[in-house]
Amino acid sequence: MYPGDKVTAVMTGLIFLVVTVFLTDSCLLPSVDKDDAISAATEGVDAVLAKVTKPHCSMFLLTDGRSSPSNIIRFMDVVRAPWGIGMFEVASDNQDVKDMEAEITRVLGLLRTLRQVSWCVTVVVVSDDPAFLAAFAEWSLKGRLLVWSTRLLAVTSLPLPKLHHLHKTFSTRNAMMLIVENVQEHIKCDVYIYLPYSHQGAPATRIASWTPQRGLALTTHLLLFPDKFTKLMNRPNLVVATEGNPFNKMIIEEDREAPEGHRVRFSGPVPELIDYLATGLNFSYTYMRPPDGSWGIKYNNGTWSGMVGMVSREEVDIGAGPFGVSGNRAEVVDFTVPIMIEYSRMLGGRGRPEVDPWSFLLPLAPLVWVAVLSGLLVLPTTVFLLSLTFSLNTNDQGKLKGHLPSYAFSYSKIS
């Protein structure tokens, strides 16, 4: 873990701690309301999340203000969250739709900020208000709260027919619904998911069930919070936006059955990649060209043109550019991993060669040349003076030796 990550983790933990302490100290504990969805589903939620919770995961609990403080505190005591639980409340009583949406938008902005500084997050939404759940589903997409690594679990007592407005959000995100049935104190929790790219009226798929007596049991081959996009089960037909470019060669073929009398197909590296994904993920696709023929430009009012605008407005499912990644585009669409890397270079003219007789001086600075010339003048002068001094000393020693007597010694060996 990097130092910055440690600081972020500590700050996130402190936020959760402050929220929990504030809730505990500021609320009296009335009797537990057994009709409250959060009260009936506490053990079921704990059983579900215990199967998928990672060591460094945090939890965000969002309610509509109708759950009693005692049930919330009991939920926070029972459900296990290794890095703590943050509790958030949006009061839906006595508010019109616009006020509630404004409050949800504000809270979702805070949740997104906390999600961005957390290792992993599980969002648990508890409500029996269809309008509250619909507003949360809509603004969680617009506010980009949910990424695939973020798990979403909606806990409610509403029947499935009243949850059709959750289809869009829950089919495209890592989300599940936990529906609580509390009939004569016999509690049962069923876990449902919506398959991706299924039509609006498609039924939800039940993947697990929980009761206090039998515990949690899976009802299909799918795991909890399954990776729904690894292999699409219903083989949907997706719409792919693209335009002719060096990587996508556009071919127009006559087709009397087509609306315009012709059919457009593409060939090249990017269409081959789309075809490879269609085979691997089990989907078919049709191409759609942007009306203005552009990749995507952001207007002053915040909307986008071209293929980026089509993807952000969900007019198409995939945009096959290829696109250049930018911060502005990343705010409205999600990018795949890079499929190609291009290098750009800046070029400049060399100009005409000019012969300068003093160009040999250019590699060194003027001060360096002054030092070199000074050294060339000082060094010979120093050598000359030293040699002259040694020559005088040698002559004086020769004259002194001429006035001294000479002796000769001879040595021999006597055997």
ZATI-455550 format. One record per residue (C-alpha): residue number from 1; residue in one letter; x, y, z. Coordinates in pm, 1 decimal. Layout:
% ZATI-455550
REC pos code       xx       yy       zz
REC NUM    A        X        Y        Z
...
***
This chain:
% ZATI-455550
REC pos code       xx       yy       zz
REC   1    M      0.0      0.0      0.0
REC   2    Y    129.6    342.8    -93.8
REC   3    P    138.2    626.9    164.0
REC   4    G   -138.2    808.6    -20.2
REC   5    D   -356.3    497.8     -9.5
REC   6    K   -302.0    467.7    365.4
REC   7    V   -412.5    827.5    419.5
REC   8    T   -717.7    771.2    201.5
REC   9    A   -809.7    453.7    387.5
REC  10    V   -774.4    625.8    724.0
REC  11    M   -988.9    921.5    613.8
REC  12    T  -1257.6    687.8    479.0
REC  13    G  -1258.6    489.7    802.6
REC  14    L  -1289.6    809.0   1006.2
REC  15    I  -1588.7    920.5    798.2
REC  16    F  -1763.6    589.6    861.8
REC  17    L  -1678.7    609.5   1230.8
REC  18    V  -1816.8    962.6   1264.1
REC  19    V  -2140.2    865.2   1087.3
REC  20    T  -2185.3    559.5   1308.2
REC  21    V  -2107.9    739.0   1634.6
REC  22    F  -2339.2   1027.3   1543.9
REC  23    L  -2622.8    786.9   1471.5
REC  24    T  -2564.8    590.9   1792.5
REC  25    D  -2541.0    892.7   2020.0
REC  26    S  -2820.0   1098.4   1869.3
REC  27    C  -3099.1    838.7   1849.6
REC  28    L  -3302.1    680.6   2124.0
REC  29    L  -3368.4    311.1   2081.9
REC  30    P  -3738.1    236.8   2056.6
REC  31    S  -3875.6   -112.5   2017.5
REC  32    V  -3790.5   -301.6   1700.2
REC  33    D  -4047.3   -266.1   1422.4
REC  34    K  -4087.3   -613.2   1277.0
REC  35    D  -4280.0   -481.9    974.6
REC  36    D  -3979.2   -276.8    866.0
REC  37    A  -3802.9   -429.2    563.7
REC  38    I  -3461.6   -373.3    713.9
REC  39    S  -3561.8   -552.8   1033.1
REC  40    A  -3696.5   -860.1    854.5
REC  41    A  -3406.9   -879.3    607.9
REC  42    T  -3109.5   -812.2    837.7
REC  43    E  -3001.9  -1176.2    871.9
REC  44    G  -3073.7  -1242.7    504.8
REC  45    V  -2860.4   -949.2    393.2
REC  46    D  -2581.7  -1064.0    623.2
REC  47    A  -2597.1  -1416.8    477.1
REC  48    V  -2578.4  -1281.4    121.3
REC  49    L  -2294.4  -1035.6    181.0
REC  50    A  -2095.3  -1284.1    390.5
REC  51    K  -2052.8  -1493.2     73.7
REC  52    V  -1907.1  -1211.9   -134.9
REC  53    T  -1751.3   -956.2    100.3
REC  54    K  -1380.5   -896.5     51.6
REC  55    P  -1135.5   -807.7    332.8
REC  56    H  -1108.1   -439.7    238.6
REC  57    C  -1472.5   -370.2    150.7
REC  58    S  -1686.6    -93.1    295.0
REC  59    M  -2063.8    -64.5    293.9
REC  60    F  -2294.5    229.0    224.7
REC  61    L  -2645.3    193.7    369.1
REC  62    L  -2904.7    424.7    212.4
REC  63    T  -3261.1    442.8    348.7
REC  64    D  -3569.2    651.2    273.8
REC  65    G  -3609.4    772.2    632.1
REC  66    R  -3883.1    524.2    723.6
REC  67    S  -3663.5    274.1    906.2
REC  68    S  -3650.3    314.7   1282.7
REC  69    P  -3313.5    398.9   1444.1
REC  70    S  -3319.2     78.4   1645.2
REC  71    N  -3354.8   -134.9   1331.2
REC  72    I  -3072.9     53.6   1161.6
REC  73    I  -2840.8      7.7   1460.7
REC  74    R  -2932.4   -360.9   1477.4
REC  75    F  -2854.7   -391.9   1106.1
REC  76    M  -2515.5   -227.7   1153.3
REC  77    D  -2438.6   -460.5   1444.8
REC  78    V  -2533.2   -779.0   1259.3
REC  79    V  -2415.0   -721.2    903.0
REC  80    R  -2042.4   -765.3    864.0
REC  81    A  -1845.8   -497.1    681.6
REC  82    P  -1466.0   -526.9    733.1
REC  83    W  -1398.2   -156.2    678.8
REC  84    G  -1714.0    -16.8    835.4
REC  85    I  -2061.4     99.4    736.8
REC  86    G  -2164.1    448.5    636.7
REC  87    M  -2532.7    525.7    694.0
REC  88    F  -2713.4    780.4    473.1
REC  89    E  -3076.9    883.6    480.7
REC  90    V  -3298.0   1065.9    232.4
REC  91    A  -3635.2   1148.0    383.5
REC  92    S  -3904.0   1073.7    124.8
REC  93    D  -4203.2   1162.2    342.2
REC  94    N  -4375.9   1495.4    281.9
REC  95    Q  -4153.5   1575.0    -17.2
REC  96    D  -4246.0   1620.1   -378.3
REC  97    V  -4057.7   1433.1   -646.7
REC  98    K  -3828.0   1723.3   -740.0
REC  99    D  -3717.5   1785.1   -380.7
REC 100    M  -3654.5   1416.2   -328.4
REC 101    E  -3454.2   1389.1   -650.3
REC 102    A  -3246.1   1692.0   -551.1
REC 103    E  -3171.0   1536.6   -212.2
REC 104    I  -3086.7   1199.9   -369.2
REC 105    T  -2854.0   1372.3   -616.2
REC 106    R  -2670.7   1545.0   -332.2
REC 107    V  -2630.5   1221.6   -134.7
REC 108    L  -2522.5   1024.8   -442.5
REC 109    G  -2253.7   1285.1   -509.6
REC 110    L  -2116.4   1224.9   -161.4
REC 111    L  -2138.3    848.1   -207.4
REC 112    R  -1949.8    871.7   -536.8
REC 113    T  -1670.9   1070.7   -370.0
REC 114    L  -1640.1    809.0    -96.3
REC 115    R  -1653.7    527.9   -350.7
REC 116    Q  -1362.7    677.1   -544.5
REC 117    V  -1136.8    671.1   -235.0
REC 118    S  -1239.6    321.8   -118.5
REC 119    W  -1091.9    -14.2   -206.7
REC 120    C  -1430.7   -170.1   -282.3
REC 121    V  -1785.3    -75.2   -193.3
REC 122    T  -2119.9   -247.8   -148.1
REC 123    V  -2424.7    -18.3   -163.9
REC 124    V  -2734.5   -142.0     20.1
REC 125    V  -3056.1     50.5    -52.6
REC 126    V  -3354.2    -16.4    175.0
REC 127    S  -3696.5    118.8     82.7
REC 128    D  -4057.6     18.7     21.1
REC 129    D  -4127.9    339.8   -169.4
REC 130    P  -4143.0    281.6   -548.2
REC 131    A  -4080.0    651.0   -620.3
REC 132    F  -3768.0    653.5   -402.0
REC 133    L  -3628.6    339.2   -567.8
REC 134    A  -3704.8    476.7   -914.4
REC 135    A  -3530.8    806.8   -836.5
REC 136    F  -3228.5    624.6   -695.3
REC 137    A  -3204.2    399.0  -1001.6
REC 138    E  -3223.1    693.9  -1240.7
REC 139    W  -2978.1    925.5  -1065.6
REC 140    S  -2727.7    655.3   -976.8
REC 141    L  -2680.0    611.5  -1351.9
REC 142    K  -2672.2    982.8  -1428.4
REC 143    G  -2434.1   1049.1  -1139.7
REC 144    R  -2213.0    751.4  -1236.1
REC 145    L  -2218.7    615.8   -882.6
REC 146    L  -2207.8    254.2   -990.4
REC 147    V  -1909.8     95.5  -1161.2
REC 148    W  -1881.6   -278.6  -1211.7
REC 149    S  -1663.6   -327.2   -903.1
REC 150    T  -1935.4   -161.3   -691.7
REC 151    R  -2203.8   -404.6   -576.5
REC 152    L  -2562.6   -286.2   -534.8
REC 153    L  -2823.7   -468.0   -326.5
REC 154    A  -3178.5   -331.0   -307.0
REC 155    V  -3380.5   -452.9     -8.7
REC 156    T  -3755.8   -411.7    -29.6
REC 157    S  -4089.0   -572.0     53.2
REC 158    L  -4244.7   -466.9   -276.3
REC 159    P  -4346.5   -743.4   -517.9
REC 160    L  -4161.8   -787.1   -844.2
REC 161    P  -4430.7   -628.3  -1067.6
REC 162    K  -4380.7   -297.6   -883.7
REC 163    L  -4004.6   -301.4   -944.2
REC 164    H  -4008.3   -286.7  -1323.2
REC 165    H  -3857.8     64.9  -1311.3
REC 166    L  -3535.3    -88.5  -1174.4
REC 167    H  -3482.2   -298.7  -1484.6
REC 168    K  -3258.2    -53.9  -1669.8
REC 169    T  -3017.5      3.1  -1381.4
REC 170    F  -3012.2   -348.3  -1243.8
REC 171    S  -2969.0   -518.6  -1581.3
REC 172    T  -2656.8   -321.3  -1672.7
REC 173    R  -2488.5   -302.2  -1330.7
REC 174    N  -2353.0   -546.5  -1073.9
REC 175    A  -2681.7   -536.9   -885.1
REC 176    M  -2931.0   -768.8   -715.2
REC 177    M  -3270.9   -730.4   -548.6
REC 178    L  -3355.3   -892.0   -215.8
REC 179    I  -3732.8   -914.1   -177.5
REC 180    V  -3859.9   -978.7    173.9
REC 181    E  -4175.5  -1173.5    245.6
REC 182    N  -4297.7  -1157.3    604.3
REC 183    V  -4621.7  -1352.4    634.6
REC 184    Q  -4732.6  -1436.2    987.3
REC 185    E  -4377.3  -1397.0   1114.8
REC 186    H  -4250.0  -1648.4    856.2
REC 187    I  -3966.7  -1456.6    693.1
REC 188    K  -3836.3  -1544.9    349.0
REC 189    C  -3592.8  -1353.5    131.1
REC 190    D  -3555.4  -1415.2   -241.8
REC 191    V  -3264.0  -1277.0   -443.7
REC 192    Y  -3327.6  -1170.8   -804.0
REC 193    I  -3123.7  -1029.7  -1091.5
REC 194    Y  -3212.6   -881.9  -1429.3
REC 195    L  -3018.5  -1022.7  -1723.0
REC 196    P  -2830.0   -764.1  -1930.7
REC 197    Y  -2985.5   -636.3  -2254.4
REC 198    S  -3317.3   -803.6  -2175.9
REC 199    H  -3633.0   -618.8  -2279.4
REC 200    Q  -3821.8   -401.1  -2033.8
REC 201    G  -4092.7   -657.1  -1954.6
REC 202    A  -3854.9   -951.4  -1912.7
REC 203    P  -3899.9  -1134.2  -1581.3
REC 204    A  -3627.5  -1125.8  -1319.3
REC 205    T  -3424.4  -1438.8  -1252.0
REC 206    R  -3427.8  -1580.3   -900.2
REC 207    I  -3079.1  -1699.6   -806.2
REC 208    A  -3099.1  -1755.5   -428.6
REC 209    S  -3337.7  -1788.8   -136.9
REC 210    W  -3293.8  -1744.0    239.3
REC 211    T  -3500.2  -1848.2    538.4
REC 212    P  -3406.0  -1847.8    908.0
REC 213    Q  -3447.6  -2225.2    921.0
REC 214    R  -3261.4  -2329.9    604.0
REC 215    G  -3023.2  -2038.8    560.0
REC 216    L  -2901.7  -1926.9    217.9
REC 217    A  -2942.0  -2160.1    -80.5
REC 218    L  -2864.5  -2095.6   -446.6
REC 219    T  -3145.5  -2183.3   -688.0
REC 220    T  -2949.9  -2169.3  -1017.4
REC 221    H  -2597.6  -2226.7  -1142.2
REC 222    L  -2534.7  -1853.4  -1110.9
REC 223    L  -2338.7  -1723.2   -813.4
REC 224    L  -2426.0  -1419.6   -605.6
REC 225    F  -2342.4  -1097.9   -789.6
REC 226    P  -2263.0  -1300.4  -1102.9
REC 227    D  -2049.3  -1167.9  -1382.6
REC 228    K  -2342.7  -1132.6  -1620.3
REC 229    F  -2133.4  -1009.4  -1911.9
REC 230    T  -1893.2  -1304.1  -1933.9
REC 231    K  -2146.8  -1496.8  -2144.0
REC 232    L  -2478.7  -1333.8  -2231.1
REC 233    M  -2747.9  -1591.6  -2169.6
REC 234    N  -3023.9  -1450.9  -2393.5
REC 235    R  -2808.1  -1370.2  -2700.4
REC 236    P  -2926.7  -1009.9  -2744.2
REC 237    N  -2898.1   -804.7  -3060.8
REC 238    L  -2681.9   -500.1  -2986.7
REC 239    V  -2653.8   -179.0  -3184.4
REC 240    V  -2298.2    -70.2  -3267.8
REC 241    A  -2218.8    286.8  -3373.0
REC 242    T  -1928.4    337.3  -3610.6
REC 243    E  -1817.0    543.8  -3908.7
REC 244    G  -1583.5    490.2  -4199.9
REC 245    N  -1217.3    556.2  -4118.5
REC 246    P   -876.7    397.9  -4190.6
REC 247    F   -958.6    119.7  -3942.1
REC 248    N  -1318.4     66.9  -4057.9
REC 249    K  -1370.4     30.5  -4431.3
REC 250    M  -1734.8     95.8  -4513.5
REC 251    I  -1898.5   -129.4  -4770.4
REC 252    I  -2248.5    -53.0  -4905.4
REC 253    E  -2442.7   -348.6  -5043.8
REC 254    E  -2782.2   -349.4  -5208.6
REC 255    D  -3054.8   -508.3  -5001.4
REC 256    R  -3417.9   -474.4  -5104.1
REC 257    E  -3536.2   -585.3  -4763.5
REC 258    A  -3345.7   -305.4  -4588.0
REC 259    P  -3539.5     15.7  -4510.3
REC 260    E  -3323.0    231.0  -4738.3
REC 261    G  -3269.5    -32.9  -5006.2
REC 262    H  -2910.1    -99.4  -4907.0
REC 263    R  -2716.5   -242.8  -4619.1
REC 264    V  -2394.7   -106.7  -4471.1
REC 265    R  -2122.7   -328.6  -4334.9
REC 266    F  -1766.6   -262.6  -4228.3
REC 267    S  -1437.7   -446.1  -4256.8
REC 268    G  -1104.9   -391.0  -4091.0
REC 269    P   -934.7   -443.0  -3753.2
REC 270    V  -1208.6   -287.1  -3537.1
REC 271    P  -1500.4   -471.4  -3705.8
REC 272    E  -1304.6   -793.0  -3667.2
REC 273    L  -1268.9   -718.4  -3295.7
REC 274    I  -1645.8   -658.1  -3266.9
REC 275    D  -1709.8   -986.9  -3444.5
REC 276    Y  -1470.4  -1164.8  -3208.9
REC 277    L  -1649.8  -1019.5  -2904.8
REC 278    A  -1989.0  -1116.1  -3048.1
REC 279    T  -1875.0  -1475.1  -3082.5
REC 280    G  -1716.3  -1491.7  -2740.0
REC 281    L  -1988.9  -1308.7  -2544.6
REC 282    N  -2282.3  -1456.5  -2737.5
REC 283    F  -2453.4  -1159.0  -2899.9
REC 284    S  -2546.9  -1042.6  -3247.0
REC 285    Y  -2518.2   -685.5  -3366.9
REC 286    T  -2618.5   -431.6  -3626.4
REC 287    Y  -2433.2   -115.3  -3728.7
REC 288    M  -2564.0    238.5  -3703.1
REC 289    R  -2384.4    544.0  -3834.7
REC 290    P  -2396.6    876.6  -3646.2
REC 291    P  -2618.2   1135.1  -3821.7
REC 292    D  -2343.4   1399.4  -3823.6
REC 293    G  -2064.7   1152.9  -3905.4
REC 294    S  -1848.6   1264.9  -3610.1
REC 295    W  -1680.6   1082.9  -3324.5
REC 296    G  -1806.5   1318.2  -3053.9
REC 297    I  -1777.6   1686.1  -2961.2
REC 298    K  -1899.1   1837.6  -2635.7
REC 299    Y  -2128.3   2136.7  -2676.2
REC 300    N  -2153.5   2432.8  -2441.1
REC 301    N  -2477.4   2297.1  -2292.0
REC 302    G  -2302.5   1975.0  -2185.1
REC 303    T  -2446.4   1746.1  -2453.8
REC 304    W  -2237.9   1545.6  -2697.6
REC 305    S  -2255.1   1492.0  -3070.1
REC 306    G  -2152.9   1194.8  -3280.2
REC 307    M  -2095.4    843.4  -3154.3
REC 308    V  -2008.4    956.5  -2800.9
REC 309    G  -2345.8   1128.3  -2778.2
REC 310    M  -2525.2    820.1  -2909.4
REC 311    V  -2361.2    599.9  -2645.0
REC 312    S  -2419.4    848.7  -2362.0
REC 313    R  -2788.6    881.1  -2457.1
REC 314    E  -2808.2    500.9  -2483.8
REC 315    E  -2925.7    516.6  -2843.0
REC 316    V  -2664.9    248.1  -2915.8
REC 317    D  -2495.9    -12.7  -2698.8
REC 318    I  -2137.1      4.7  -2826.6
REC 319    G  -1930.6    269.7  -2999.4
REC 320    A  -1663.7    118.2  -3225.0
REC 321    G  -1437.0    412.2  -3302.2
REC 322    P  -1161.4    363.6  -3227.7
REC 323    F  -1177.3    658.5  -2987.2
REC 324    G   -909.2    869.2  -2826.7
REC 325    V   -938.1    857.8  -2447.7
REC 326    S   -998.5   1193.0  -2278.4
REC 327    G  -1119.1   1308.4  -1939.9
REC 328    N  -1431.6   1477.1  -2078.5
REC 329    R  -1539.4   1165.5  -2264.8
REC 330    A  -1470.5    943.7  -1962.2
REC 331    E  -1731.8   1141.6  -1768.7
REC 332    V  -2014.4   1021.5  -1995.7
REC 333    V  -1896.8    687.3  -2141.4
REC 334    D  -1685.7    391.7  -2033.2
REC 335    F  -1378.7    288.7  -2231.7
REC 336    T  -1236.3    -56.0  -2288.5
REC 337    V   -868.6   -125.4  -2233.9
REC 338    P   -653.3     30.4  -2510.7
REC 339    I   -654.1   -172.0  -2832.0
REC 340    M   -390.0     34.4  -3011.4
REC 341    I   -130.2    298.9  -2928.9
REC 342    E    -32.0    575.8  -3167.7
REC 343    Y    276.5    795.6  -3137.7
REC 344    S    278.8   1159.8  -3250.1
REC 345    R    590.2   1360.4  -3328.5
REC 346    M    666.9   1725.9  -3392.5
REC 347    L    876.2   1803.9  -3700.7
REC 348    G   1078.2   2112.5  -3787.4
REC 349    G   1267.5   2215.2  -4099.7
REC 350    R   1646.0   2193.1  -4090.6
REC 351    G   1708.5   2506.7  -4296.5
REC 352    R   2000.5   2574.7  -4530.5
REC 353    P   2352.0   2489.9  -4405.1
REC 354    E   2569.4   2799.0  -4346.1
REC 355    V   2951.5   2790.1  -4310.4
REC 356    D   3073.4   2997.9  -4017.0
REC 357    P   3453.0   3018.8  -3977.3
REC 358    W   3408.3   3077.0  -3604.8
REC 359    S   3166.3   2789.1  -3553.9
REC 360    F   3437.3   2584.5  -3378.2
REC 361    L   3393.6   2820.8  -3084.5
REC 362    L   3024.1   2741.3  -3041.2
REC 363    P   3052.7   2408.8  -2849.2
REC 364    L   3212.4   2585.7  -2547.1
REC 365    A   3096.9   2889.4  -2356.1
REC 366    P   3310.2   3208.6  -2371.5
REC 367    L   3420.4   3170.4  -2011.2
REC 368    V   3550.9   2822.5  -2085.5
REC 369    W   3751.9   2951.5  -2379.8
REC 370    V   3904.2   3225.8  -2159.2
REC 371    A   4005.1   2961.3  -1905.2
REC 372    V   4162.9   2742.9  -2177.8
REC 373    L   4363.8   3032.4  -2326.1
REC 374    S   4475.3   3144.2  -1981.2
REC 375    G   4595.5   2794.3  -1910.0
REC 376    L   4787.7   2784.3  -2237.8
REC 377    L   4969.4   3108.1  -2145.4
REC 378    V   5032.3   3036.3  -1778.8
REC 379    L   5148.9   2676.7  -1815.4
REC 380    P   5448.4   2740.2  -2055.8
REC 381    T   5557.8   3040.7  -1848.1
REC 382    T   5553.9   2829.0  -1533.3
REC 383    V   5747.5   2546.1  -1700.1
REC 384    F   6009.8   2791.4  -1832.8
REC 385    L   6067.6   2950.6  -1491.7
REC 386    L   6097.5   2612.8  -1321.5
REC 387    S   6348.5   2485.3  -1578.9
REC 388    L   6556.5   2805.4  -1545.1
REC 389    T   6569.8   2767.0  -1168.4
REC 390    F   6686.0   2405.4  -1187.0
REC 391    S   6956.3   2497.7  -1444.4
REC 392    L   7113.2   2760.5  -1212.7
REC 393    N   7118.7   2519.8   -921.7
REC 394    T   7298.6   2257.6  -1134.7
REC 395    N   7573.9   2501.9  -1241.8
REC 396    D   7645.4   2608.3   -882.4
REC 397    Q   7684.1   2248.6   -769.8
REC 398    G   7937.8   2176.7  -1054.1
REC 399    K   8161.1   2466.7   -950.4
REC 400    L   8166.0   2350.4   -590.9
REC 401    K   8276.3   1999.9   -686.8
REC 402    G   8587.4   2140.9   -874.4
REC 403    H   8754.8   2269.6   -550.5
REC 404    L   8720.4   1945.5   -348.5
REC 405    P   9010.5   1678.1   -331.0
REC 406    S   8958.0   1351.9   -509.1
REC 407    Y   9019.1   1014.5   -351.8
REC 408    A   9030.7    676.2   -519.6
REC 409    F   8957.3    358.8   -335.5
REC 410    S   9024.5      7.7   -458.7
REC 411    Y   8876.9   -305.0   -309.5
REC 412    S   8993.1   -663.3   -373.0
REC 413    K   8911.9  -1001.3   -230.6
REC 414    I   9187.9  -1206.9    -60.5
REC 415    S   9126.0  -1574.6    -72.7
***
